[in-house]
Amino acid sequence: MGFLSNLFGPSVPKISPTDLNEKLKFGKHPLILDVRQPAEFQQVHIKGAKLVPLTEIYKHINELPKGREIVCVCATGSRSKSAAKK
């Protein structure tokens, strides 16, 4: 493991919006975990996404499925990256 991996943990796989759309269209339905704030979610969100703000992720961690792919989403990628590492 390199210096940055030791410092920040392992990298988190990324998925493009196009690839996520393909998964959703062809029956592979990951849990879409929206980690933005409720006001952001109310403005626009992916249909079927579950809202769990990043600040509350630890309260809900045991509610997340163990054997299902989870895709974390936010506005810029920084909150979803943090959520995915938890």
PDB file with SEQRES, HELIX, SHEET and CRYST1 records, atoms N, CA, C and O in Angstrom:
SEQRES   1 A   86  MET GLY PHE LEU SER ASN LEU PHE GLY PRO SER VAL PRO          
SEQRES   2 A   86  LYS ILE SER PRO THR ASP LEU ASN GLU LYS LEU LYS PHE          
SEQRES   3 A   86  GLY LYS HIS PRO LEU ILE LEU ASP VAL ARG GLN PRO ALA          
SEQRES   4 A   86  GLU PHE GLN GLN VAL HIS ILE LYS GLY ALA LYS LEU VAL          
SEQRES   5 A   86  PRO LEU THR GLU ILE TYR LYS HIS ILE ASN GLU LEU PRO          
SEQRES   6 A   86  LYS GLY ARG GLU ILE VAL CYS VAL CYS ALA THR GLY SER          
SEQRES   7 A   86  ARG SER LYS SER ALA ALA LYS LYS                              
HELIX    1 AA1 PHE A    3  PHE A    8  1                                   6    
HELIX    2 AA2 PRO A   17  LYS A   25  1                                   9    
HELIX    3 AA3 PRO A   38  GLN A   43  1                                   6    
HELIX    4 AA4 LEU A   54  GLU A   56  5                                   3    
HELIX    5 AA5 ILE A   57  HIS A   60  1                                   4    
HELIX    6 AA6 ILE A   61  GLU A   63  5                                   3    
HELIX    7 AA7 SER A   78  LYS A   85  1                                   8    
SHEET    1 AA1 3 LYS A  50  LEU A  51  0                                        
SHEET    2 AA1 3 LEU A  31  ASP A  34  1                                        
SHEET    3 AA1 3 ILE A  70  VAL A  73  1                                        
CRYST1    1.000    1.000    1.000  90.00  90.00  90.00 P 1           1          
ATOM      1  N   MET A   1       0.847  -1.171   0.000  1.00  0.00           N  
ATOM      2  CA  MET A   1       0.000   0.000   0.000  1.00  0.00           C  
ATOM      3  C   MET A   1       0.896   1.239   0.000  1.00  0.00           C  
ATOM      4  O   MET A   1       1.868   1.309   0.751  1.00  0.00           O  
ATOM      5  N   GLY A   2       0.564   2.203  -0.839  1.00  0.00           N  
ATOM      6  CA  GLY A   2       1.370   3.399  -0.955  1.00  0.00           C  
ATOM      7  C   GLY A   2       1.093   4.396   0.155  1.00  0.00           C  
ATOM      8  O   GLY A   2       0.186   4.220   0.969  1.00  0.00           O  
ATOM      9  N   PHE A   3       1.894   5.438   0.164  1.00  0.00           N  
ATOM     10  CA  PHE A   3       1.776   6.480   1.183  1.00  0.00           C  
ATOM     11  C   PHE A   3       0.368   7.076   1.229  1.00  0.00           C  
ATOM     12  O   PHE A   3      -0.219   7.196   2.304  1.00  0.00           O  
ATOM     13  N   LEU A   4      -0.176   7.450   0.066  1.00  0.00           N  
ATOM     14  CA  LEU A   4      -1.505   8.070   0.042  1.00  0.00           C  
ATOM     15  C   LEU A   4      -2.590   7.095   0.481  1.00  0.00           C  
ATOM     16  O   LEU A   4      -3.538   7.491   1.159  1.00  0.00           O  
ATOM     17  N   SER A   5      -2.465   5.832   0.105  1.00  0.00           N  
ATOM     18  CA  SER A   5      -3.443   4.834   0.549  1.00  0.00           C  
ATOM     19  C   SER A   5      -3.392   4.666   2.059  1.00  0.00           C  
ATOM     20  O   SER A   5      -4.426   4.515   2.709  1.00  0.00           O  
ATOM     21  N   ASN A   6      -2.185   4.695   2.615  1.00  0.00           N  
ATOM     22  CA  ASN A   6      -2.055   4.607   4.072  1.00  0.00           C  
ATOM     23  C   ASN A   6      -2.687   5.820   4.753  1.00  0.00           C  
ATOM     24  O   ASN A   6      -3.303   5.707   5.813  1.00  0.00           O  
ATOM     25  N   LEU A   7      -2.521   6.966   4.129  1.00  0.00           N  
ATOM     26  CA  LEU A   7      -3.022   8.202   4.704  1.00  0.00           C  
ATOM     27  C   LEU A   7      -4.534   8.353   4.547  1.00  0.00           C  
ATOM     28  O   LEU A   7      -5.223   8.733   5.494  1.00  0.00           O  
ATOM     29  N   PHE A   8      -5.052   8.054   3.349  1.00  0.00           N  
ATOM     30  CA  PHE A   8      -6.464   8.307   3.045  1.00  0.00           C  
ATOM     31  C   PHE A   8      -7.318   7.050   2.894  1.00  0.00           C  
ATOM     32  O   PHE A   8      -8.533   7.156   2.724  1.00  0.00           O  
ATOM     33  N   GLY A   9      -6.724   5.884   2.951  1.00  0.00           N  
ATOM     34  CA  GLY A   9      -7.476   4.650   2.759  1.00  0.00           C  
ATOM     35  C   GLY A   9      -7.496   4.266   1.283  1.00  0.00           C  
ATOM     36  O   GLY A   9      -7.025   5.022   0.433  1.00  0.00           O  
ATOM     37  N   PRO A  10      -8.043   3.086   0.979  1.00  0.00           N  
ATOM     38  CA  PRO A  10      -8.054   2.619  -0.404  1.00  0.00           C  
ATOM     39  C   PRO A  10      -8.947   3.509  -1.279  1.00  0.00           C  
ATOM     40  O   PRO A  10      -9.863   4.172  -0.792  1.00  0.00           O  
ATOM     41  N   SER A  11      -8.655   3.501  -2.566  1.00  0.00           N  
ATOM     42  CA  SER A  11      -9.467   4.309  -3.479  1.00  0.00           C  
ATOM     43  C   SER A  11     -10.860   3.696  -3.613  1.00  0.00           C  
ATOM     44  O   SER A  11     -11.058   2.502  -3.391  1.00  0.00           O  
ATOM     45  N   VAL A  12     -11.801   4.532  -3.976  1.00  0.00           N  
ATOM     46  CA  VAL A  12     -13.188   4.123  -4.126  1.00  0.00           C  
ATOM     47  C   VAL A  12     -13.491   4.043  -5.612  1.00  0.00           C  
ATOM     48  O   VAL A  12     -13.189   4.980  -6.351  1.00  0.00           O  
ATOM     49  N   PRO A  13     -14.087   2.936  -6.069  1.00  0.00           N  
ATOM     50  CA  PRO A  13     -14.422   2.860  -7.501  1.00  0.00           C  
ATOM     51  C   PRO A  13     -15.409   3.967  -7.885  1.00  0.00           C  
ATOM     52  O   PRO A  13     -16.276   4.346  -7.097  1.00  0.00           O  
ATOM     53  N   LYS A  14     -15.260   4.468  -9.092  1.00  0.00           N  
ATOM     54  CA  LYS A  14     -16.152   5.508  -9.591  1.00  0.00           C  
ATOM     55  C   LYS A  14     -17.028   4.910 -10.688  1.00  0.00           C  
ATOM     56  O   LYS A  14     -16.637   3.964 -11.371  1.00  0.00           O  
ATOM     57  N   ILE A  15     -18.223   5.484 -10.840  1.00  0.00           N  
ATOM     58  CA  ILE A  15     -19.117   5.082 -11.913  1.00  0.00           C  
ATOM     59  C   ILE A  15     -19.625   6.352 -12.582  1.00  0.00           C  
ATOM     60  O   ILE A  15     -19.986   7.320 -11.911  1.00  0.00           O  
ATOM     61  N   SER A  16     -19.649   6.338 -13.881  1.00  0.00           N  
ATOM     62  CA  SER A  16     -20.127   7.512 -14.613  1.00  0.00           C  
ATOM     63  C   SER A  16     -21.655   7.525 -14.623  1.00  0.00           C  
ATOM     64  O   SER A  16     -22.286   6.481 -14.458  1.00  0.00           O  
ATOM     65  N   PRO A  17     -22.244   8.693 -14.813  1.00  0.00           N  
ATOM     66  CA  PRO A  17     -23.697   8.755 -14.934  1.00  0.00           C  
ATOM     67  C   PRO A  17     -24.224   7.845 -16.052  1.00  0.00           C  
ATOM     68  O   PRO A  17     -25.281   7.230 -15.913  1.00  0.00           O  
ATOM     69  N   THR A  18     -23.483   7.767 -17.150  1.00  0.00           N  
ATOM     70  CA  THR A  18     -23.894   6.909 -18.270  1.00  0.00           C  
ATOM     71  C   THR A  18     -23.904   5.448 -17.858  1.00  0.00           C  
ATOM     72  O   THR A  18     -24.850   4.724 -18.167  1.00  0.00           O  
ATOM     73  N   ASP A  19     -22.861   5.007 -17.163  1.00  0.00           N  
ATOM     74  CA  ASP A  19     -22.790   3.609 -16.716  1.00  0.00           C  
ATOM     75  C   ASP A  19     -23.884   3.297 -15.696  1.00  0.00           C  
ATOM     76  O   ASP A  19     -24.469   2.215 -15.732  1.00  0.00           O  
ATOM     77  N   LEU A  20     -24.163   4.228 -14.792  1.00  0.00           N  
ATOM     78  CA  LEU A  20     -25.233   4.019 -13.825  1.00  0.00           C  
ATOM     79  C   LEU A  20     -26.574   3.926 -14.543  1.00  0.00           C  
ATOM     80  O   LEU A  20     -27.393   3.067 -14.218  1.00  0.00           O  
ATOM     81  N   ASN A  21     -26.799   4.789 -15.500  1.00  0.00           N  
ATOM     82  CA  ASN A  21     -28.039   4.746 -16.275  1.00  0.00           C  
ATOM     83  C   ASN A  21     -28.190   3.399 -16.980  1.00  0.00           C  
ATOM     84  O   ASN A  21     -29.288   2.845 -17.024  1.00  0.00           O  
ATOM     85  N   GLU A  22     -27.115   2.878 -17.523  1.00  0.00           N  
ATOM     86  CA  GLU A  22     -27.150   1.567 -18.187  1.00  0.00           C  
ATOM     87  C   GLU A  22     -27.525   0.465 -17.200  1.00  0.00           C  
ATOM     88  O   GLU A  22     -28.331  -0.408 -17.522  1.00  0.00           O  
ATOM     89  N   LYS A  23     -26.951   0.501 -16.013  1.00  0.00           N  
ATOM     90  CA  LYS A  23     -27.284  -0.492 -14.992  1.00  0.00           C  
ATOM     91  C   LYS A  23     -28.773  -0.433 -14.661  1.00  0.00           C  
ATOM     92  O   LYS A  23     -29.437  -1.464 -14.553  1.00  0.00           O  
ATOM     93  N   LEU A  24     -29.281   0.770 -14.505  1.00  0.00           N  
ATOM     94  CA  LEU A  24     -30.685   0.940 -14.144  1.00  0.00           C  
ATOM     95  C   LEU A  24     -31.608   0.499 -15.277  1.00  0.00           C  
ATOM     96  O   LEU A  24     -32.669  -0.073 -15.026  1.00  0.00           O  
ATOM     97  N   LYS A  25     -31.215   0.759 -16.510  1.00  0.00           N  
ATOM     98  CA  LYS A  25     -32.043   0.379 -17.657  1.00  0.00           C  
ATOM     99  C   LYS A  25     -32.103  -1.132 -17.857  1.00  0.00           C  
ATOM    100  O   LYS A  25     -33.122  -1.664 -18.297  1.00  0.00           O  
ATOM    101  N   PHE A  26     -31.013  -1.819 -17.533  1.00  0.00           N  
ATOM    102  CA  PHE A  26     -30.930  -3.238 -17.848  1.00  0.00           C  
ATOM    103  C   PHE A  26     -31.051  -4.140 -16.626  1.00  0.00           C  
ATOM    104  O   PHE A  26     -30.507  -5.244 -16.607  1.00  0.00           O  
ATOM    105  N   GLY A  27     -31.763  -3.669 -15.607  1.00  0.00           N  
ATOM    106  CA  GLY A  27     -32.162  -4.529 -14.506  1.00  0.00           C  
ATOM    107  C   GLY A  27     -31.171  -4.735 -13.384  1.00  0.00           C  
ATOM    108  O   GLY A  27     -31.491  -5.433 -12.421  1.00  0.00           O  
ATOM    109  N   LYS A  28     -29.984  -4.162 -13.460  1.00  0.00           N  
ATOM    110  CA  LYS A  28     -29.049  -4.262 -12.343  1.00  0.00           C  
ATOM    111  C   LYS A  28     -29.292  -3.038 -11.474  1.00  0.00           C  
ATOM    112  O   LYS A  28     -28.794  -1.950 -11.767  1.00  0.00           O  
ATOM    113  N   HIS A  29     -30.052  -3.217 -10.417  1.00  0.00           N  
ATOM    114  CA  HIS A  29     -30.493  -2.077  -9.628  1.00  0.00           C  
ATOM    115  C   HIS A  29     -29.694  -1.928  -8.343  1.00  0.00           C  
ATOM    116  O   HIS A  29     -30.061  -2.489  -7.311  1.00  0.00           O  
ATOM    117  N   PRO A  30     -28.609  -1.177  -8.403  1.00  0.00           N  
ATOM    118  CA  PRO A  30     -27.892  -0.891  -7.165  1.00  0.00           C  
ATOM    119  C   PRO A  30     -28.731   0.032  -6.298  1.00  0.00           C  
ATOM    120  O   PRO A  30     -29.615   0.728  -6.798  1.00  0.00           O  
ATOM    121  N   LEU A  31     -28.457   0.038  -5.007  1.00  0.00           N  
ATOM    122  CA  LEU A  31     -29.073   1.029  -4.127  1.00  0.00           C  
ATOM    123  C   LEU A  31     -28.386   2.355  -4.409  1.00  0.00           C  
ATOM    124  O   LEU A  31     -27.163   2.455  -4.306  1.00  0.00           O  
ATOM    125  N   ILE A  32     -29.147   3.354  -4.757  1.00  0.00           N  
ATOM    126  CA  ILE A  32     -28.588   4.682  -4.999  1.00  0.00           C  
ATOM    127  C   ILE A  32     -28.757   5.460  -3.708  1.00  0.00           C  
ATOM    128  O   ILE A  32     -29.874   5.773  -3.295  1.00  0.00           O  
ATOM    129  N   LEU A  33     -27.646   5.763  -3.086  1.00  0.00           N  
ATOM    130  CA  LEU A  33     -27.620   6.446  -1.800  1.00  0.00           C  
ATOM    131  C   LEU A  33     -27.223   7.898  -2.026  1.00  0.00           C  
ATOM    132  O   LEU A  33     -26.065   8.198  -2.317  1.00  0.00           O  
ATOM    133  N   ASP A  34     -28.182   8.783  -1.893  1.00  0.00           N  
ATOM    134  CA  ASP A  34     -27.954  10.214  -2.095  1.00  0.00           C  
ATOM    135  C   ASP A  34     -27.527  10.808  -0.759  1.00  0.00           C  
ATOM    136  O   ASP A  34     -28.296  10.792   0.203  1.00  0.00           O  
ATOM    137  N   VAL A  35     -26.311  11.328  -0.695  1.00  0.00           N  
ATOM    138  CA  VAL A  35     -25.760  11.800   0.578  1.00  0.00           C  
ATOM    139  C   VAL A  35     -25.754  13.327   0.690  1.00  0.00           C  
ATOM    140  O   VAL A  35     -25.025  13.900   1.500  1.00  0.00           O  
ATOM    141  N   ARG A  36     -26.575  13.969  -0.132  1.00  0.00           N  
ATOM    142  CA  ARG A  36     -26.706  15.428  -0.058  1.00  0.00           C  
ATOM    143  C   ARG A  36     -27.660  15.804   1.064  1.00  0.00           C  
ATOM    144  O   ARG A  36     -28.167  14.932   1.770  1.00  0.00           O  
ATOM    145  N   GLN A  37     -27.906  17.094   1.231  1.00  0.00           N  
ATOM    146  CA  GLN A  37     -28.839  17.592   2.235  1.00  0.00           C  
ATOM    147  C   GLN A  37     -30.277  17.504   1.693  1.00  0.00           C  
ATOM    148  O   GLN A  37     -30.480  17.497   0.479  1.00  0.00           O  
ATOM    149  N   PRO A  38     -31.271  17.435   2.589  1.00  0.00           N  
ATOM    150  CA  PRO A  38     -32.657  17.301   2.146  1.00  0.00           C  
ATOM    151  C   PRO A  38     -33.113  18.367   1.142  1.00  0.00           C  
ATOM    152  O   PRO A  38     -33.850  18.046   0.210  1.00  0.00           O  
ATOM    153  N   ALA A  39     -32.702  19.606   1.309  1.00  0.00           N  
ATOM    154  CA  ALA A  39     -33.112  20.660   0.368  1.00  0.00           C  
ATOM    155  C   ALA A  39     -32.574  20.386  -1.037  1.00  0.00           C  
ATOM    156  O   ALA A  39     -33.266  20.627  -2.025  1.00  0.00           O  
ATOM    157  N   GLU A  40     -31.348  19.887  -1.125  1.00  0.00           N  
ATOM    158  CA  GLU A  40     -30.772  19.541  -2.426  1.00  0.00           C  
ATOM    159  C   GLU A  40     -31.543  18.390  -3.061  1.00  0.00           C  
ATOM    160  O   GLU A  40     -31.846  18.407  -4.254  1.00  0.00           O  
ATOM    161  N   PHE A  41     -31.853  17.391  -2.240  1.00  0.00           N  
ATOM    162  CA  PHE A  41     -32.586  16.216  -2.699  1.00  0.00           C  
ATOM    163  C   PHE A  41     -33.971  16.612  -3.220  1.00  0.00           C  
ATOM    164  O   PHE A  41     -34.426  16.087  -4.235  1.00  0.00           O  
ATOM    165  N   GLN A  42     -34.635  17.531  -2.530  1.00  0.00           N  
ATOM    166  CA  GLN A  42     -35.963  17.964  -2.939  1.00  0.00           C  
ATOM    167  C   GLN A  42     -35.936  18.676  -4.288  1.00  0.00           C  
ATOM    168  O   GLN A  42     -36.892  18.579  -5.057  1.00  0.00           O  
ATOM    169  N   GLN A  43     -34.861  19.381  -4.579  1.00  0.00           N  
ATOM    170  CA  GLN A  43     -34.756  20.087  -5.858  1.00  0.00           C  
ATOM    171  C   GLN A  43     -34.705  19.109  -7.026  1.00  0.00           C  
ATOM    172  O   GLN A  43     -35.419  19.271  -8.015  1.00  0.00           O  
ATOM    173  N   VAL A  44     -33.865  18.105  -6.905  1.00  0.00           N  
ATOM    174  CA  VAL A  44     -33.719  17.101  -7.965  1.00  0.00           C  
ATOM    175  C   VAL A  44     -32.999  15.886  -7.383  1.00  0.00           C  
ATOM    176  O   VAL A  44     -32.085  16.022  -6.571  1.00  0.00           O  
ATOM    177  N   HIS A  45     -33.425  14.701  -7.811  1.00  0.00           N  
ATOM    178  CA  HIS A  45     -32.757  13.480  -7.384  1.00  0.00           C  
ATOM    179  C   HIS A  45     -33.044  12.354  -8.372  1.00  0.00           C  
ATOM    180  O   HIS A  45     -33.949  12.449  -9.201  1.00  0.00           O  
ATOM    181  N   ILE A  46     -32.274  11.314  -8.270  1.00  0.00           N  
ATOM    182  CA  ILE A  46     -32.466  10.137  -9.105  1.00  0.00           C  
ATOM    183  C   ILE A  46     -33.667   9.365  -8.570  1.00  0.00           C  
ATOM    184  O   ILE A  46     -33.767   9.107  -7.371  1.00  0.00           O  
ATOM    185  N   LYS A  47     -34.566   9.006  -9.460  1.00  0.00           N  
ATOM    186  CA  LYS A  47     -35.764   8.266  -9.066  1.00  0.00           C  
ATOM    187  C   LYS A  47     -35.372   6.986  -8.317  1.00  0.00           C  
ATOM    188  O   LYS A  47     -34.555   6.200  -8.796  1.00  0.00           O  
ATOM    189  N   GLY A  48     -35.957   6.795  -7.156  1.00  0.00           N  
ATOM    190  CA  GLY A  48     -35.689   5.607  -6.346  1.00  0.00           C  
ATOM    191  C   GLY A  48     -34.517   5.745  -5.392  1.00  0.00           C  
ATOM    192  O   GLY A  48     -34.234   4.824  -4.625  1.00  0.00           O  
ATOM    193  N   ALA A  49     -33.830   6.882  -5.426  1.00  0.00           N  
ATOM    194  CA  ALA A  49     -32.679   7.076  -4.542  1.00  0.00           C  
ATOM    195  C   ALA A  49     -33.128   7.198  -3.092  1.00  0.00           C  
ATOM    196  O   ALA A  49     -34.206   7.715  -2.797  1.00  0.00           O  
ATOM    197  N   LYS A  50     -32.277   6.710  -2.196  1.00  0.00           N  
ATOM    198  CA  LYS A  50     -32.532   6.812  -0.756  1.00  0.00           C  
ATOM    199  C   LYS A  50     -31.692   7.984  -0.233  1.00  0.00           C  
ATOM    200  O   LYS A  50     -30.483   8.043  -0.455  1.00  0.00           O  
ATOM    201  N   LEU A  51     -32.344   8.898   0.451  1.00  0.00           N  
ATOM    202  CA  LEU A  51     -31.637  10.056   1.013  1.00  0.00           C  
ATOM    203  C   LEU A  51     -31.114   9.723   2.404  1.00  0.00           C  
ATOM    204  O   LEU A  51     -31.879   9.391   3.309  1.00  0.00           O  
ATOM    205  N   VAL A  52     -29.807   9.816   2.555  1.00  0.00           N  
ATOM    206  CA  VAL A  52     -29.143   9.727   3.854  1.00  0.00           C  
ATOM    207  C   VAL A  52     -28.018  10.755   3.815  1.00  0.00           C  
ATOM    208  O   VAL A  52     -26.942  10.471   3.289  1.00  0.00           O  
ATOM    209  N   PRO A  53     -28.252  11.942   4.363  1.00  0.00           N  
ATOM    210  CA  PRO A  53     -27.194  12.960   4.338  1.00  0.00           C  
ATOM    211  C   PRO A  53     -25.891  12.435   4.948  1.00  0.00           C  
ATOM    212  O   PRO A  53     -25.903  11.664   5.907  1.00  0.00           O  
ATOM    213  N   LEU A  54     -24.795  12.859   4.383  1.00  0.00           N  
ATOM    214  CA  LEU A  54     -23.492  12.404   4.857  1.00  0.00           C  
ATOM    215  C   LEU A  54     -23.337  12.591   6.360  1.00  0.00           C  
ATOM    216  O   LEU A  54     -22.730  11.759   7.035  1.00  0.00           O  
ATOM    217  N   THR A  55     -23.881  13.677   6.880  1.00  0.00           N  
ATOM    218  CA  THR A  55     -23.752  13.951   8.319  1.00  0.00           C  
ATOM    219  C   THR A  55     -24.508  12.936   9.176  1.00  0.00           C  
ATOM    220  O   THR A  55     -24.294  12.866  10.386  1.00  0.00           O  
ATOM    221  N   GLU A  56     -25.392  12.149   8.556  1.00  0.00           N  
ATOM    222  CA  GLU A  56     -26.180  11.156   9.296  1.00  0.00           C  
ATOM    223  C   GLU A  56     -25.856   9.722   8.907  1.00  0.00           C  
ATOM    224  O   GLU A  56     -26.546   8.793   9.327  1.00  0.00           O  
ATOM    225  N   ILE A  57     -24.815   9.537   8.109  1.00  0.00           N  
ATOM    226  CA  ILE A  57     -24.530   8.212   7.557  1.00  0.00           C  
ATOM    227  C   ILE A  57     -24.303   7.168   8.657  1.00  0.00           C  
ATOM    228  O   ILE A  57     -24.745   6.027   8.523  1.00  0.00           O  
ATOM    229  N   TYR A  58     -23.621   7.548   9.738  1.00  0.00           N  
ATOM    230  CA  TYR A  58     -23.351   6.573  10.792  1.00  0.00           C  
ATOM    231  C   TYR A  58     -24.620   6.126  11.509  1.00  0.00           C  
ATOM    232  O   TYR A  58     -24.676   5.005  12.014  1.00  0.00           O  
ATOM    233  N   LYS A  59     -25.637   6.980  11.563  1.00  0.00           N  
ATOM    234  CA  LYS A  59     -26.906   6.609  12.193  1.00  0.00           C  
ATOM    235  C   LYS A  59     -27.635   5.532  11.400  1.00  0.00           C  
ATOM    236  O   LYS A  59     -28.425   4.776  11.966  1.00  0.00           O  
ATOM    237  N   HIS A  60     -27.379   5.453  10.093  1.00  0.00           N  
ATOM    238  CA  HIS A  60     -28.137   4.573   9.208  1.00  0.00           C  
ATOM    239  C   HIS A  60     -27.292   3.455   8.604  1.00  0.00           C  
ATOM    240  O   HIS A  60     -27.784   2.700   7.765  1.00  0.00           O  
ATOM    241  N   ILE A  61     -26.059   3.339   9.004  1.00  0.00           N  
ATOM    242  CA  ILE A  61     -25.142   2.388   8.371  1.00  0.00           C  
ATOM    243  C   ILE A  61     -25.643   0.947   8.454  1.00  0.00           C  
ATOM    244  O   ILE A  61     -25.427   0.173   7.522  1.00  0.00           O  
ATOM    245  N   ASN A  62     -26.305   0.572   9.544  1.00  0.00           N  
ATOM    246  CA  ASN A  62     -26.793  -0.795   9.695  1.00  0.00           C  
ATOM    247  C   ASN A  62     -28.054  -1.067   8.886  1.00  0.00           C  
ATOM    248  O   ASN A  62     -28.464  -2.221   8.755  1.00  0.00           O  
ATOM    249  N   GLU A  63     -28.672  -0.027   8.342  1.00  0.00           N  
ATOM    250  CA  GLU A  63     -29.860  -0.183   7.508  1.00  0.00           C  
ATOM    251  C   GLU A  63     -29.512  -0.477   6.052  1.00  0.00           C  
ATOM    252  O   GLU A  63     -30.388  -0.844   5.268  1.00  0.00           O  
ATOM    253  N   LEU A  64     -28.255  -0.321   5.689  1.00  0.00           N  
ATOM    254  CA  LEU A  64     -27.850  -0.513   4.306  1.00  0.00           C  
ATOM    255  C   LEU A  64     -27.653  -1.993   4.015  1.00  0.00           C  
ATOM    256  O   LEU A  64     -27.137  -2.726   4.859  1.00  0.00           O  
ATOM    257  N   PRO A  65     -28.058  -2.441   2.829  1.00  0.00           N  
ATOM    258  CA  PRO A  65     -27.944  -3.857   2.493  1.00  0.00           C  
ATOM    259  C   PRO A  65     -26.487  -4.301   2.368  1.00  0.00           C  
ATOM    260  O   PRO A  65     -25.638  -3.548   1.891  1.00  0.00           O  
ATOM    261  N   LYS A  66     -26.212  -5.516   2.796  1.00  0.00           N  
ATOM    262  CA  LYS A  66     -24.840  -6.039   2.754  1.00  0.00           C  
ATOM    263  C   LYS A  66     -24.493  -6.658   1.395  1.00  0.00           C  
ATOM    264  O   LYS A  66     -23.355  -6.523   0.944  1.00  0.00           O  
ATOM    265  N   GLY A  67     -25.423  -7.320   0.742  1.00  0.00           N  
ATOM    266  CA  GLY A  67     -25.105  -8.043  -0.488  1.00  0.00           C  
ATOM    267  C   GLY A  67     -25.531  -7.337  -1.759  1.00  0.00           C  
ATOM    268  O   GLY A  67     -25.657  -7.978  -2.802  1.00  0.00           O  
ATOM    269  N   ARG A  68     -25.750  -6.060  -1.700  1.00  0.00           N  
ATOM    270  CA  ARG A  68     -26.222  -5.294  -2.855  1.00  0.00           C  
ATOM    271  C   ARG A  68     -25.253  -4.156  -3.147  1.00  0.00           C  
ATOM    272  O   ARG A  68     -24.733  -3.519  -2.231  1.00  0.00           O  
ATOM    273  N   GLU A  69     -25.022  -3.911  -4.413  1.00  0.00           N  
ATOM    274  CA  GLU A  69     -24.161  -2.789  -4.793  1.00  0.00           C  
ATOM    275  C   GLU A  69     -24.804  -1.487  -4.335  1.00  0.00           C  
ATOM    276  O   GLU A  69     -26.011  -1.297  -4.479  1.00  0.00           O  
ATOM    277  N   ILE A  70     -23.999  -0.603  -3.787  1.00  0.00           N  
ATOM    278  CA  ILE A  70     -24.459   0.710  -3.352  1.00  0.00           C  
ATOM    279  C   ILE A  70     -23.680   1.761  -4.124  1.00  0.00           C  
ATOM    280  O   ILE A  70     -22.449   1.746  -4.148  1.00  0.00           O  
ATOM    281  N   VAL A  71     -24.411   2.674  -4.755  1.00  0.00           N  
ATOM    282  CA  VAL A  71     -23.800   3.784  -5.473  1.00  0.00           C  
ATOM    283  C   VAL A  71     -24.142   5.055  -4.712  1.00  0.00           C  
ATOM    284  O   VAL A  71     -25.312   5.414  -4.583  1.00  0.00           O  
ATOM    285  N   CYS A  72     -23.125   5.729  -4.212  1.00  0.00           N  
ATOM    286  CA  CYS A  72     -23.316   6.982  -3.473  1.00  0.00           C  
ATOM    287  C   CYS A  72     -23.246   8.148  -4.459  1.00  0.00           C  
ATOM    288  O   CYS A  72     -22.370   8.201  -5.323  1.00  0.00           O  
ATOM    289  N   VAL A  73     -24.192   9.085  -4.309  1.00  0.00           N  
ATOM    290  CA  VAL A  73     -24.213  10.239  -5.198  1.00  0.00           C  
ATOM    291  C   VAL A  73     -24.337  11.526  -4.387  1.00  0.00           C  
ATOM    292  O   VAL A  73     -24.917  11.548  -3.302  1.00  0.00           O  
ATOM    293  N   CYS A  74     -23.773  12.597  -4.947  1.00  0.00           N  
ATOM    294  CA  CYS A  74     -23.894  13.941  -4.370  1.00  0.00           C  
ATOM    295  C   CYS A  74     -23.738  14.934  -5.516  1.00  0.00           C  
ATOM    296  O   CYS A  74     -23.826  14.548  -6.682  1.00  0.00           O  
ATOM    297  N   ALA A  75     -23.513  16.177  -5.207  1.00  0.00           N  
ATOM    298  CA  ALA A  75     -23.419  17.206  -6.244  1.00  0.00           C  
ATOM    299  C   ALA A  75     -22.080  17.184  -6.985  1.00  0.00           C  
ATOM    300  O   ALA A  75     -22.050  17.314  -8.209  1.00  0.00           O  
ATOM    301  N   THR A  76     -20.980  17.020  -6.258  1.00  0.00           N  
ATOM    302  CA  THR A  76     -19.662  17.128  -6.895  1.00  0.00           C  
ATOM    303  C   THR A  76     -18.811  15.868  -6.799  1.00  0.00           C  
ATOM    304  O   THR A  76     -17.813  15.740  -7.508  1.00  0.00           O  
ATOM    305  N   GLY A  77     -19.192  14.948  -5.938  1.00  0.00           N  
ATOM    306  CA  GLY A  77     -18.423  13.723  -5.771  1.00  0.00           C  
ATOM    307  C   GLY A  77     -17.661  13.642  -4.465  1.00  0.00           C  
ATOM    308  O   GLY A  77     -17.254  12.553  -4.060  1.00  0.00           O  
ATOM    309  N   SER A  78     -17.458  14.760  -3.799  1.00  0.00           N  
ATOM    310  CA  SER A  78     -16.660  14.714  -2.566  1.00  0.00           C  
ATOM    311  C   SER A  78     -17.417  14.052  -1.415  1.00  0.00           C  
ATOM    312  O   SER A  78     -16.832  13.259  -0.677  1.00  0.00           O  
ATOM    313  N   ARG A  79     -18.689  14.355  -1.248  1.00  0.00           N  
ATOM    314  CA  ARG A  79     -19.460  13.729  -0.161  1.00  0.00           C  
ATOM    315  C   ARG A  79     -19.704  12.250  -0.447  1.00  0.00           C  
ATOM    316  O   ARG A  79     -19.656  11.415   0.456  1.00  0.00           O  
ATOM    317  N   SER A  80     -19.966  11.940  -1.709  1.00  0.00           N  
ATOM    318  CA  SER A  80     -20.210  10.526  -2.033  1.00  0.00           C  
ATOM    319  C   SER A  80     -18.935   9.708  -1.843  1.00  0.00           C  
ATOM    320  O   SER A  80     -19.001   8.555  -1.417  1.00  0.00           O  
ATOM    321  N   LYS A  81     -17.793  10.280  -2.150  1.00  0.00           N  
ATOM    322  CA  LYS A  81     -16.525   9.586  -1.919  1.00  0.00           C  
ATOM    323  C   LYS A  81     -16.306   9.336  -0.433  1.00  0.00           C  
ATOM    324  O   LYS A  81     -15.869   8.255  -0.038  1.00  0.00           O  
ATOM    325  N   SER A  82     -16.609  10.336   0.389  1.00  0.00           N  
ATOM    326  CA  SER A  82     -16.486  10.162   1.839  1.00  0.00           C  
ATOM    327  C   SER A  82     -17.442   9.094   2.344  1.00  0.00           C  
ATOM    328  O   SER A  82     -17.066   8.266   3.174  1.00  0.00           O  
ATOM    329  N   ALA A  83     -18.673   9.104   1.852  1.00  0.00           N  
ATOM    330  CA  ALA A  83     -19.668   8.119   2.268  1.00  0.00           C  
ATOM    331  C   ALA A  83     -19.259   6.714   1.884  1.00  0.00           C  
ATOM    332  O   ALA A  83     -19.430   5.780   2.668  1.00  0.00           O  
ATOM    333  N   ALA A  84     -18.721   6.552   0.686  1.00  0.00           N  
ATOM    334  CA  ALA A  84     -18.330   5.232   0.200  1.00  0.00           C  
ATOM    335  C   ALA A  84     -17.198   4.637   1.028  1.00  0.00           C  
ATOM    336  O   ALA A  84     -17.084   3.415   1.126  1.00  0.00           O  
ATOM    337  N   LYS A  85     -16.381   5.462   1.611  1.00  0.00           N  
ATOM    338  CA  LYS A  85     -15.276   4.972   2.435  1.00  0.00           C  
ATOM    339  C   LYS A  85     -15.725   4.531   3.807  1.00  0.00           C  
ATOM    340  O   LYS A  85     -14.975   3.852   4.509  1.00  0.00           O  
ATOM    341  N   LYS A  86     -16.938   4.902   4.212  1.00  0.00           N  
ATOM    342  CA  LYS A  86     -17.428   4.556   5.544  1.00  0.00           C  
ATOM    343  C   LYS A  86     -17.972   3.188   5.483  1.00  0.00           C  
ATOM    344  O   LYS A  86     -18.449   2.667   6.492  1.00  0.00           O  
TER     345      LYS A  86                                                      
END                                                                             
